[in-house]
Every structure is written in C-alpha cells, then in structure tokens.
Amino acid sequence: MPQKMLRFVKLDRQMPTKRAAAERRTDFGEIYNEFSTEKATHQASRCSQCGVPYCSVNCPLHNNIPDWLKLCTEGRLEEAYELSSATNNFPEICGRICPQDRLCEGNCVIEQSGHGTVTIGAVEKYITETAFEEGWVKPIKPRKEREESIGIIGAGPAGMAAADMLRQKGYQVHIYDRYDRAGGLLTYGIPNFKLDKQVVMRRWALQKESGIQFHMNFEVGRDANLGQLRAKHDALLIATGVYKARDLRAPGVGLKNIVPALDYLTVSNRGDLGDDVPEFTNGSLDAKDKNVVVIGGGDTAMDCVRTAVRQGAKSVKCLYRRDRANMPGSQREVANAEEEGVEFVWLAAPEAFDGTDKVESVRVSRVHLGVPDASGRMTPQIVPNSAYTIDADLVIQALGFDPEDLPKAFGSEALSVSRWGTLRIDYRTMMTSLDGVFAAGDIVRGASLVVWAVRDGRDAAAAMHRYLQEKAKKSAIAAE
C-alpha cells in the first residue's frame, strides 16, 4: 500500500486559489475559492502525523487535527467531519476566520522544518462544507429530554456553542439576544469577505431545528432583569461578549465622522444582509470617495480597512503605533489588505483631530519602540517634533473593546466584576458570584478570538451540567 501521509517532502504547500485583488476589492464575496477534492486530499496528505501534534496542542479547542487530516486523505470524509465536529461546534466558521498562522498552522512541525505548514484551516472548511452538501450535518436529537430549563444571554459563538452542548444532553435551552439575528460579532462584526453571513444563518437555522429557543430583540435590563430570568430558569449563562468601544483621548476626538469600528462594521454588514440602514444611505458611514484613516492594528482594524476599500474609498490608511512585526492581528490579513491597496503607516500615533464641524485631518507623530514593558512588548514612545498631518474625511477607531457595566444594565448589583469590568467567575465551576449564574467568553476573558469563545462556551456547558446534576442529586436525597 503506498504511503498516503508524510508527503510534505514531495508536495508543496498550497492554499485554495485566491481571487485577484482587483476583482475582490469591488465586492464583499469571500476571497478564497473552495478546495477541490484532489487539492484537499493532497494538502491533507502533507501532514507528518507527529507523535506530539503541536497543531492540536496550540488549538484552543485541541482539535484532533492529524486524525481528521488522515481521514480526509483516505477519502473518509464523513468520519473526518464527525471527528472535527466532536471538538468544535462550528468548524466551518473557524476554518474561515481563525488566525491559523498564529495557532495550529503557526506551530506545525513541518513549517518549523522549512517545508511550509499544512493548510489546516482550508482543509477544515472543505470537510465541513462537504458534510453540509452531503447532508451529514443533522439537527440535534437528544436521547432523552430533561425538564430543566437553561437561559443563555447572548447569541454569539460562546452562547451558541454552550447551547449546542446543553441541547445534546436534553436540556430545554433558551437564548436571549438584543439583536434581530443570532451570531453576535460573527454576524455584525466580521465582514462577508471573511465569513459569508449565510454560513452563520445556516448554523442558526440548524440550532432552531434542534429545539433551541431563540428570543431575539430581547434586551436584559429592558425586557426583563437578571433576577426575573433567574426565577424563570434552572441555570443561566451570561455570554454577552464585549461591545463597548475603547476610546482614544485626544483633542478634536468629538468631531463628526470619527466613529467606533463596530458601528462602522455593523452598518456595512446590515447593508449586506439587505437591511435598510439610514447611516449608510445618507453617507455618514459610507466610505465612498472619502479619505479613510483607521486607527489600530488588530483584526478588527483589518476588517475596517478592507471594508472601506470595497465601499470605494478614495484612500485608506491604517495607523499603528508599533511596527509590522508587533501587530496583534493576523499577518495573513495584513498581506490581504496590502494587496487590496491599503496603506499602512507604521510607528505612528494620532495626536489630535482637526476640523471645524467634522474631521478634516489627523495630526500624527512618529513613534520609536523603547524598552519592553511588563508584557514583554516594546513600549511606544513619541519622537519629539515629528508631527505631520494626514487628510481624513472618515476616522475609524479600532482600538479594542471593553465590557459594558453589566451589574447596572442587568439590574443586579450583586454580580461581581473584575477591575477591568469583566465578570468574575470561579474558574473551577465557571459560576459568577450568583448561585446558578455562569459566564463564558469575552465577558470573562476580555476581547479575544472566536475559537476561544467556542472553547469557553463548551466548558461552561459542562460546568452547568455538573451543577444541575448535583442539584438534582441533592433534591432526590432530600426527598427521601
């Protein structure tokens, strides 16, 4: 039998074909085409089947990557999907948007040996899309229905992942979300060119078919407070994420056309979903024919600059106070943005915003990197007398997100928070300061990756199941 794996010495690394920059900058379609069966099989066969798979070790979900790559190579795609989905509730989403260059692929052993990493994310996407096409992805049908009711606040990746796991065990799951569609940032924060919204809507439809009850346009604190939800359910999970934009303090920051990144992206994504969005139609959050300046260096900043290009901006610049090597975002995203015409202004910090009623320019100072701080990153320091001006008709602040004041918003001052405003939990039980109220995802961790939200949601579901089992056991003993 010929050797089907360890073919990295014979086959070069290949990604799925990428649409030309000139073509893709004119629309919001995903930029990568699908792998053919032959290409997916060839790329999967490059895996070296390590004894210690560092790709799995460095995946937050510890996906069984070498195993499903081997199954893909052997043509056993249904088994590959079953194995992939055993550890990941949304492999079709993670395959598209995970920063694989920093996680699984970045730690691939053959990458370290100079042969180029296995294209794990693209193969994962291929396996799952094939599973959907073949009808292997089914709604959840619990073996036994349980009477206990669970409420989940937030229909983002953490909440939806937890709902999946709890529904599999037969719990009656209700998800409450203030938006009109499920997905959270998957739907309203990530542009179509990275994640087609129909992929998220398909997963939402599957969860509804599974018996998960969604209560959309429901805002906790307005439609019901936390205490009322606690009385209604046997356990609660708070998985709201973090949405409050981190502000930049500088003269002129209150001028018109200086907007938070999520406001800008949400308007764009709503438009792509077919919604009537006045902020877009009146031009205030449309980049067409404008000089756009995006401040920040993470993946959200990359989403903003690439969205502005597609909206027909006159020019798009990204200001970042560190250099390229120290960017927190994916290098793959930076490369895609550069191909599409984005100009990166490295080692630059905004000092002030100029204009009369609305912003007209940004005053920028040059930066040099000093000694490392407590985190190990070099500290940005302003170069004296280095200021210059950049024209700007629209400034987008992509400086990260902070948590909202949930105790106040939810009408529950007993809900304990950390000094950063995130919810404080006991990490052994994932329970907050309130009995039977759990928390997971960015509202605990701080702004992070979707794959970490999925991991946290799964862990919270397991913790909630243990809690309810123990509670039922105590009730049974008391009844005797």
Buried (B, 14 or more C-beta within 10 A) or exposed (E): EEEBBEBBEEEEBBBBEEBEBEEBBEEBBBBBEBBEEEBBBBBBBBBBEBEEBBBBEBBBBBBBBBBBBBBBBBEBBBBBBBBBBEBBBBBBBBBBBBBBBBBBBBBBBBBEEEBBBBBBBBBBBBBBBBBBEEEBBEEBEBEEEBEBBBBBBBBBBBBBBBBBBBBBBBBBBBBBBBBEBBBBBBBBBBBBBBBBBEBBBEBBEBBEEBBBBBBEEBBBBEEBBBEEBBEEBBBBBBBBBBBBBBEBEBEBBEBEBBBBBBBBBBBBBBBBBEEEBEBBEEEBBBBBEBBBBBBBBBBBBBBBBBBBBBBEBBBBBBBBBBBEEBBBBBBBBBEBBBBBBBBBBBBBBBBBBBBEEBBBBBBBBBBEBEEEEEEEEBBBEBEEEBBEEBBBBBBBBBBBBBBBEBBEBBBBEEBEBEEEBBBBBEEEEBBBBBEBBBBBBBBBBBBBBBBBBBBBBBBBBBBBBEBBEEBBEEEEEEEE
